[in-house]
Amino acid sequence: MGGGRKICALMDQCFKIACPEQESVIQQPKGASSVRAPSRKAEGAWAGGAIALLSIYLPSFLLVAGALPLLDAMREQTGLRSAILGVNAAVAGILAAALYDPVWKAAIGGPADLVLALAAFGALVLWKLPSWAAVLLCASGGLALRALGV
């Protein structure tokens, strides 16, 4: 029994999930090109992707478009202004936490990495370097640190 059939049997036993029919896989002779015509399942992939993209982003766009006319009126009310400031502070805290945990922990392994990150930050903020130049600076700096064994 091949690996795929073992997995299908295991999925059927444990999770009661039916696997696709093995007959639908077309075996190619040796030396044949691996380029195939798109399957019927792939034909609607772009439409499905567009629907998913709209489903994710359209509600927020509609919410912003609907709330913009009311934003000036909401800023004049003291209670709502305090709530908006609280939401802004919460969002800033979430973004700072997201920067620290996956990004900082993975990227900054020692003092040399910290110096490189601060140099990139200075290049962006103080010298107004374009972001692509800062990326090249960090890449070349990282390669230099690796070559030096730091």
C-alpha positions in Angstrom: 0.0 0.0 0.0 1.5 3.4 -1.0 1.9 6.3 1.4 -1.1 8.2 0.1 -3.4 5.2 0.5 -2.1 4.7 4.1 -2.9 8.3 4.9 -6.4 8.0 3.3 -7.1 4.9 5.3 -5.9 6.5 8.5 -8.1 9.6 7.8 -11.0 7.4 7.1 -10.6 5.4 10.4 -9.8 8.3 12.7 -11.7 11.2 11.4 -14.3 9.7 9.1 -13.0 11.8 6.2 -13.4 10.4 2.8 -10.4 10.8 0.5 -10.6 11.8 -3.1 -10.8 8.9 -5.6 -7.4 7.5 -6.5 -8.6 7.0 -10.1 -8.7 10.8 -10.7 -4.9 10.9 -10.5 -3.4 10.5 -14.0 -0.2 8.6 -14.1 2.3 9.9 -16.7 4.7 7.7 -18.5 8.4 8.1 -17.8 9.9 11.1 -19.6 6.6 12.8 -20.0 6.4 16.5 -19.3 5.0 17.4 -15.9 3.1 20.4 -17.3 -0.6 19.6 -17.2 -3.7 21.4 -18.3 -5.5 23.2 -15.4 -8.0 20.9 -13.6 -11.6 21.8 -13.3 -11.0 22.6 -9.6 -8.4 25.2 -10.5 -10.6 27.0 -13.0 -12.5 28.8 -10.2 -9.5 29.5 -8.1 -9.2 33.2 -9.1 -12.8 33.8 -8.6 -12.7 32.2 -5.2 -9.6 34.2 -4.3 -11.3 37.4 -5.3 -14.4 36.5 -3.3 -12.3 35.7 -0.3 -10.4 39.0 -0.6 -13.6 41.0 -0.9 -15.1 39.1 2.1 -12.1 39.9 4.2 -11.5 43.6 3.4 -14.9 45.0 2.2 -16.5 45.1 5.7 -13.7 47.3 7.1 -13.8 49.6 4.1 -17.5 50.0 4.4 -17.2 50.6 8.1 -14.6 53.3 7.6 -16.6 54.9 4.8 -19.7 54.9 6.9 -18.0 56.2 10.1 -16.0 59.0 8.5 -19.0 61.5 8.3 -19.7 60.8 12.0 -16.1 61.0 13.2 -16.1 64.8 13.6 -19.3 64.6 15.6 -17.9 61.8 17.8 -14.7 63.8 18.5 -16.7 66.6 20.0 -18.3 64.4 22.6 -16.0 63.9 25.7 -17.0 60.3 26.4 -16.5 59.1 22.9 -13.2 61.0 22.6 -12.0 59.1 25.7 -13.1 55.8 24.2 -11.3 56.5 20.9 -8.1 57.4 22.8 -8.5 54.1 24.8 -8.9 52.1 21.6 -5.9 53.8 20.0 -3.8 53.0 23.1 -5.0 49.3 23.0 -4.1 49.1 19.3 -0.6 50.6 19.9 -0.1 48.0 22.7 -1.1 45.1 20.5 1.2 46.3 17.7 4.1 46.6 20.1 3.4 43.1 21.5 3.3 41.7 17.9 6.6 43.5 17.1 8.3 42.1 20.2 7.2 38.4 20.2 7.6 37.1 16.7 9.8 39.8 15.2 12.2 40.9 17.9 12.7 37.4 19.4 13.5 35.9 16.0 15.6 38.7 14.6 17.6 40.1 17.5 19.9 37.3 18.8 22.7 39.4 20.3 24.3 42.9 20.5 25.5 42.8 16.9 22.0 42.3 15.7 20.7 45.1 17.8 23.4 47.5 16.4 22.4 46.5 12.9 18.7 47.0 13.6 19.4 50.5 15.1 21.5 51.4 12.1 18.7 50.5 9.8 16.2 52.5 11.9 18.6 55.5 11.8 19.0 55.1 8.1 15.2 55.2 7.7 14.4 57.9 10.2 17.4 60.2 10.3 18.9 60.0 6.8 15.5 59.3 5.1 16.9 56.4 3.1 14.3 54.5 1.0 13.1 51.3 2.5 14.6 49.1 -0.2 18.0 50.7 0.6 17.6 49.9 4.3 16.7 46.3 3.4 19.9 46.0 1.3 21.8 47.5 4.2 20.4 44.9 6.6 21.1 42.1 4.2 24.7 43.1 3.6 25.2 43.7 7.3 23.8 40.3 8.2 26.0 38.6 5.6 29.0 40.5 7.0 28.1 39.5 10.6 27.8 35.9 9.5 31.2 36.0 7.7 32.8 37.5 10.8 31.2 34.8 12.9 29.5 37.3 15.2 
